[in-house]
Amino acid sequence: MAHEKTPAEEESTPEVDVRDENSEAAAPVADSTETSGAQTQDADEGEAQDYDEAGAATEDEASDEAKAPRTPMSHVKLALIAGLMGVLALAGLTGWLGYRAYESQQAEQQRNLFLQVGRQGALNLTTIDHETAEQDVQRILDSATGTFYDDFQQRAQPFVDVVKQAQSTSEGTIAEAGLETYSENEGTVLVAVTVRTSNAGAPEQQPRAWRMRVTVQEVDGEAKVSKVDFVP
């Protein structure tokens, strides 16, 4: 005889089916949650990896920029620099040459001054007139200095008296003159002089040739005769 389900069994059977269905429905949800979490973690790890790679790329670029050679200067800038250096060098050379020329000019003027004063000193000593003896002697003293001035000053008045008494007249002519030695403030001049002398009541004398060594010294910016020697 077949078993017949009681009403209680008929009611309980559907509950079992519902739990099974709920259980089966819950499984996909759990799987979906786990899958979503895994995907989120994978995404985070991917972003972190991308950030690290981006940072490394930035560092590489910065390093490449630091190591990159400087851009060479243009030809125009190089030409300007070379031109400026050339101008400075030329200015320096011009200044040096100008200074050397100035020194040479100053030395030449100094030599000419010594020579001129030596010539004039010899001419003053050999050109004396009894009518202007005082002025002639004073001209010699005005162009003298040092020991020569002292010696000639002591003999000046006796010399004037002799010239006037003899009514003597002498006239010197420079035959030749040259600068023997010179330094910054002193020079020695060799002078050859021809002297004509006449005395009242005496026959005319033949011209006489004298040679003098005249030392010229610069004192307070003025060149004067400091010594006179007669050279045989």
Helices and strands as residue ranges (DSSP letters): H 7-67, H 75-126, E 128-129, G 130-132, H 133-142, H 146-166, E 169-182, E 186-198, E 208-219, E 222-230
